[in-house]
């Protein structure tokens, strides 16, 4: 049962990345934002001498969850139901959307307020609601920006990271109904004020809210949402009906386990000691908050990911986006090039596994394997290891290719010192005229049949003198 | 097979075998000489909250001085009545029926206690206790004044969570005023939640 929804790239990564690389404004916006957050994250992480122990505990808790997932889900269902929630199950995106849409329709509402949620983006819930005439209103500032622009998110935490303040000001001026143009400057505080005014009446009149959850606690049936702006609190408190779409891997066994993740997540995502607001609710509390509470537990490909012994570590992900912010590839191409709601390093391993590699077969190659993502990951997902594993699977599935033949030939040459020396001498003779044109130690474009190899990388020329030659000359 | 059974069957077939041990060695004690009240104050100021300190005798005066420009004070049902003894600003006590519109009056200020405060992260935890009330009370008014007793302040998040009497009550953890990092990943205070947070540290 492979996953469906907004996780399947329409274009191969190199094709999608090309125009993005040519957009200097985009690269400028991304560089500024990712570098701001990198420095902040390093400062707040350095404050905790126990950071590595927290990472180990976070990874172990998630591995324990993956080993006991069926039992923990049943435990969660029983506790949440006892507390007054209704728990639903969905095999894939279409089924999850169907349940959420039916629940919303049964209330008679024409609009729903939404808390930013990767799960609802993944299943394409907004499109499904619009199809039956219900307007989804995104209330997170970045999601609102993306929605007003008719755009798609490009970052897990900050979907509008590809816009700068001037572009956001222009967008609000053109698209936000009733905006006060005189008060609207490109000062982030003025932009936040405009969003506050725009959404306030909607929070007060909304009857249905839709959320995801950062964590779902099995022992108590509690859901947890971590946020900054208070739009989450509005959605979780004011409407009569709350529908939460939750991936099955979001389970934590006990309330105690939250102490690890409430330390790992804020420092990794926004580089803060703690995010402004964290809400936890357990079913229905009479007189306080929504009185109709629904939870939709979604598989959508996760059980397939769980079946892969190397790839299943991707299910530890807590969607902090630290790996995006440190990735040299993400920083240059942005999130849209990945074609999935999960971009960046985690997307390169999660999207192909959730959807089956077919449509996303180029994503595991969208990395330099530099390892910065693993260093930054609060739950120690060895992203480079999974990337190489997925590449192996894709290459194995492809069968005989010219690249494979070339690699076999290279392996034969490298196995023997005399063959290697002879090949090196031949390469130097071949390279000598190339040094006369272009750069002295690398070639940008190789001639056919190697054109495709050099399409996305420089090819270094062999050194003028090898180490062995230098050694024998110096020590002779 | 229905969706529930099918998902559970697939997860059972896919999951790894073997037990996982979790090491709980991630909770260091506060370094020697740590002043929790100082640490909490430092964190709160970093979030651009306002911090005051006083003892129980001075609390009504301090609260009155903070409420001079308030139009109405929103009061949870179990707030100690002596706290607001120094002010004559109109009070709106929640009996469970206050609407968001009533709470959204310009100049409305809510005064509450709290359940626990975590010094290391500057976090105030509300658990809907009688001196805190329903979640909506601390959400809609633009200004929240929260009184924290010194004996409610703990060092780290693990201790804070372990001291919650009932984690299934609605919980709200507050670390500074409402903020966003959505524009160029810089933190800006003030979006939908209260834009002004004042913490009064109640000394013994």
Interface residues (C-beta under 8 A of the other chain):
Chain A: X1 X29 X32 X33 X34 X36 X37 X49 X50 X53 X54 X56 X57 X60 X61 X63 X64 X66 X67 X68 X69 X70 X73 X74 X83 X88 X89 X90 X91 X95 X139 X140 X141 X142 X145 X158 X160 X161 X164 X165 X168 X188 X189 X191 X192 X193 X195 X196 X199 X200 X203 X204 X220 X221 X222 X228 X229 X230 X231 X233 X234 X236 X237 X238 X248 X255 X256 X258 X259 X260 X262 X263 X270 X272 X273 X274 X275 X276 X277 X278 X279 X280 X281 X282 X283 X285 X287 X288 X289 X297 X299 X303 X304 X306 X307 X309 X312
Chain B: X2 X3 X4 X6 X7 X8 X10 X11 X12 X13 X14 X15 X16 X17 X18 X19 X20 X21 X22 X23 X24 X25 X26 X27 X28 X43 X46 X47 X96 X100 X101 X104 X118 X120 X121 X122 X123 X128 X134 X135 X136 X139 X156 X157 X158 X161 X162 X164 X167 X168 X169 X170 X171 X172 X173 X174 X175 X176 X177 X178 X179 X180 X181 X182 X183 X184 X185 X186 X187 X188 X189 X190 X191 X192 X193 X194
